Amino acid sequence: MLQKIILFSGFAGVTVFIGGLLAICFKHHIKESPIKYEIIHTLKSFGAGIILSALALVLIPKGMEELELFPLAISFLAGTIIFMFIDRYLAKKGGKTATLLAMMMDFIPEAIALGALFAIEPDMATLLAVFIGLQNLPESFNAFRDLVQSGYPVKKTLVIFFFLSFFGIIGALIGHFFLSGYPDLTAHLMTFASGGILYLLIQDIIPDSKLKKNYLTSLGASLGFLVGIILAGIV
């Protein structure tokens, strides 16, 4: 069981690093053009759609299964307010880290839930690992580009993403050994993350993906959400 948890949570996490590598390849091997600019923004909106689907179809539903309305609302509101202050602080420093924050707030709670789920329903946990891994790919691609544009060196950013990729294994092991018997605590974590993710999506990620007189970006968000629907339906 332990080997299976490490294997599948490792897959879910390694796509964070792969997304960074793809961002480097896209930067250096695709010529600058208006089409490239449109592709970048469409991928941003696609990633936003996947993040939104994770919030709407995984994080919030799991929270509602375990929590009463008032505790759920408190956790959600706490996540929203705390990440509003974090976002304001980072904005004053001039960084573009909203996509990275949203990705990790999505990735870590799901990885913890993944580890807890392996003790109850291993088959469903396996499918959830695939869901998380596919989510992380476009999210990390966009987050990597945002960090580099904020002034982070490419090599340093790639090292950061390499270590972030191990958060899947760490989160899954924590969930399996410490939280599998406390579903309400896991639900609070997921609901808290949902509040922060929704704030970051509306405040930073969705506006940044918009292009004037271009409709592919909105289509990309819808397609990203559809991918989430399909994956959540399989899980």
ABEGO torsion letter per residue (X at the ends): XAAAAAAAAAAAAAAAAAAAAAAAAAAAABBBBAAAAAAAAAAAAAAAAAAAAAAAAAAAAAAAAABBAAAAAAAAAAAAAAAAAAAAAAAAAGBBAAAAAAAAAAAAAAAAAAAAAAAABAAAAAAAAAAAAAAAAAAAAAAAAAAAAAGBBAAAAAAAAAAAAAAAAAAAAAAAAAAAABAAAAAAAAAAAAAAAAAAAAAAAAAAABBBGBAAAAAAAAAAAAAAAAAAAAX
